Amino acid sequence: MKPASGDPRRHLSTSPFKPPPPARPAERFSVNDQVTHDRHGLGLVISVEDEIAVIVDFGSRQERITTPFNKLYKL
């Protein structure tokens, strides 16, 4: 059996199945951006760690949120 490769599967144009949606570009945050998080609420970005994580001040606490930023949205 061949090992699975890291290449994405190609989509055949005659296939009855829809192709996968294109990957959404990662959101970029900078210091002093106002953001909202699904669990923590409104906050302010206070630090950015090389596109790996952001530290957000939510008022009562500070949270380090790593990529992908699925629940974090810029306002």
Secondary structure, 3 states (H helix, E strand, C coil): CCCCCCCCCCCCCCCCCCCCCCCCCCCCCCCCCEEEECCCEEEEEEEEECCCEEEEECCCCEEEEECCCCCEEEC
